[in-house]
Amino acid sequence: MVASWQFLVVPLGIWFLGVAVVDAGKDLPDSFEKCHRSDPQFDGCLRSAVNGAIQLLKDGLPEFGIMPLEPLAVDTITINQGGPSAPITLRQHFTGIKLSYLTNSTIVKYRTDLKKLIIKAEAITPKIQFAGNYTMDGRILLLPITGKGKANITLHRLKSHHELIGELVERDGGEKFMYIRKYLVHFDPKLVTFDFENLFNGDAALGKTMNEVLNNNWEVVFQELRSAYEDTFGYIFRKISNQIFLKVPMNKIFPE
């Protein structure tokens, strides 16, 4: 499904860990709230810590190599979705992507099972804007679609569910790290709006009509594309999460 990916900045997955990219052995900044596994309110503490980390990382953390998270920059994403009998069949390639308003997210639920190495979280975000350059061709609801230009996809009043599934690995003389082998994400927006410029080689009338079709049928369109986007961003978040977890020992991410 995903043909290529390159990333410029740490994305949403880091927020559910409440950590920054650091060298092994280096502690978290003093400004980060720390949660101890012995705390009976451990999960509640982590929820608070992660919400605090979202704001602390909004403008980046240069001393730890964290670039600004607002907006989040992603280099390229390629998605192929659907088949001959599907109502929507699309080949999409995005470049120069900016994800905006992610830092307006609020973690409302957070649950860990460190014995099984599972982390689950739920977040609410007023809106997330996905903007960049696109090329696209395929078919939507029996209508052909093709274009190349600027795209803006906005998810409004988004609820997102995240599940990280890990396994324990030992590195650096026996230190234990949590490797994320699977990252599952589920998006549940209340509304999705689409704006694709320069559809049909700049035919203004056809382009306006197709954007209206997309927006008038947003639930059908998003439902068909949901799994492709969730799988894509789950892969992104897993890659970045492992860049963190394989640098920072578990006893520093989740101290006793």
Secondary structure as UniProt FT lines:
FT   STRAND          2..7
FT   HELIX           12..16
FT   TURN            17..18
FT   TURN            24..25
FT   TURN            30..31
FT   TURN            37..38
FT   TURN            40..41
FT   HELIX           42..56
FT   TURN            57..59
FT   HELIX           62..64
FT   STRAND          72..81
FT   TURN            84..85
FT   STRAND          88..100
FT   HELIX           102..104
FT   STRAND          106..113
FT   TURN            114..117
FT   STRAND          118..140
FT   TURN            141..142
FT   STRAND          143..171
FT   TURN            172..174
FT   STRAND          175..188
FT   STRAND          191..196
FT   TURN            197..198
FT   HELIX           200..202
FT   HELIX           204..216
FT   HELIX           218..245
FT   TURN            246..247
FT   HELIX           250..253
//
